[in-house]
Amino acid sequence: MKKITSIIMILIICITCGNTASHRDHYVQDKKIKKDTIIRLNDTLSLYYASYNNDTKLWYNLYIVKKKKRIKVDKGNEYKGTGSELFSRLSPNANFVVVDAIIKDYVHESDKDSTLHENYTCAIIDLKKVKIVKQMQQDCDGSWNKKSQWISSGGKLIFK
């Protein structure tokens, strides 16, 4: 068990490129401030982030604004704690949007040291249901085709 724990810690350090920091050098990451941020997608749809965390430099609490009505995005448990750097791509039919969903947190190796862990993912949101319908990690660099299908950068159909 001790060997597995050591291997996991080595992997975390490798994945995060060894971004180690003293526990005293970073703040508690629950310091979210109100910072209304609106990203206009088209004439009738916008993304609205209700808060911003200075420590993680991410926006949180995503809503979809439809005809001036704000609706909280149904994220489900797996999306709890994800933030955004404000990346978004609207599908040609305006039924879906891809947004980034980034998890940043410190793994505490000891009372003195911790490692910043960053997990970059993205999510496809169904704008009619205001619900996340797909989470991706490897295919976030894709794009929408003319049929409003998400295609990976390698040409693979990811979402239809």
Solvent accessible surface area in square Angstrom, and as a share of the most:
residue,aa,sasa,rsa
1,M,185,0.83
2,K,172,0.73
3,K,152,0.64
4,I,100,0.51
5,T,71,0.41
6,S,55,0.36
7,I,85,0.43
8,I,85,0.43
9,M,48,0.22
10,I,102,0.52
11,L,97,0.48
12,I,32,0.16
13,I,61,0.31
14,C,86,0.51
15,I,111,0.56
16,T,9,0.05
17,C,113,0.68
18,G,33,0.32
19,N,74,0.38
20,T,80,0.47
21,A,32,0.25
22,S,22,0.14
23,H,83,0.37
24,R,196,0.72
25,D,109,0.56
26,H,32,0.14
27,Y,139,0.53
28,V,104,0.60
29,Q,31,0.14
30,D,121,0.63
31,K,106,0.45
32,K,90,0.38
33,I,79,0.40
34,K,154,0.65
35,K,87,0.37
36,D,84,0.43
37,T,24,0.14
38,I,112,0.57
39,I,37,0.19
40,R,164,0.60
41,L,31,0.16
42,N,49,0.25
43,D,125,0.65
44,T,71,0.41
45,L,18,0.09
46,S,16,0.10
47,L,1,0.00
48,Y,11,0.04
49,Y,6,0.02
50,A,19,0.15
51,S,11,0.07
52,Y,23,0.09
53,N,0,0.00
54,N,82,0.42
55,D,46,0.24
56,T,5,0.03
57,K,132,0.56
58,L,0,0.00
59,W,42,0.15
60,Y,15,0.06
61,N,56,0.29
62,L,6,0.03
63,Y,51,0.20
64,I,0,0.00
65,V,29,0.17
66,K,52,0.22
67,K,166,0.70
68,K,198,0.84
69,K,136,0.58
70,R,130,0.47
71,I,53,0.27
72,K,93,0.39
73,V,3,0.02
74,D,76,0.40
75,K,44,0.19
76,G,44,0.43
77,N,142,0.73
78,E,114,0.51
79,Y,9,0.03
80,K,174,0.74
81,G,47,0.45
82,T,7,0.04
83,G,3,0.03
84,S,1,0.01
85,E,89,0.40
86,L,49,0.24
87,F,63,0.26
88,S,24,0.15
89,R,122,0.45
90,L,49,0.24
91,S,2,0.02
92,P,83,0.52
93,N,74,0.38
94,A,29,0.22
95,N,38,0.19
96,F,36,0.15
97,V,0,0.00
98,V,0,0.00
99,V,4,0.02
100,D,18,0.09
101,A,6,0.05
102,I,2,0.01
103,I,55,0.28
104,K,34,0.14
105,D,78,0.40
106,Y,37,0.14
107,V,43,0.25
108,H,104,0.47
109,E,67,0.30
110,S,57,0.37
111,D,133,0.69
112,K,142,0.60
113,D,67,0.35
114,S,0,0.00
115,T,0,0.00
116,L,35,0.17
117,H,50,0.22
118,E,47,0.21
119,N,41,0.21
120,Y,102,0.39
121,T,8,0.04
122,C,1,0.01
123,A,1,0.00
124,I,0,0.00
125,I,0,0.00
126,D,16,0.08
127,L,2,0.01
128,K,144,0.61
129,K,148,0.63
130,V,8,0.04
131,K,94,0.40
132,I,20,0.10
133,V,65,0.37
134,K,69,0.29
135,Q,67,0.30
136,M,12,0.05
137,Q,107,0.47
138,Q,163,0.73
139,D,34,0.18
140,C,32,0.19
141,D,99,0.51
142,G,12,0.11
143,S,63,0.41
144,W,32,0.11
145,N,47,0.24
146,K,196,0.83
147,K,159,0.67
148,S,7,0.04
149,Q,39,0.17
150,W,0,0.00
151,I,35,0.18
152,S,12,0.08
153,S,86,0.56
154,G,77,0.74
155,G,55,0.53
156,K,137,0.58
157,L,81,0.40
158,I,28,0.14
159,F,32,0.13
160,K,166,0.70
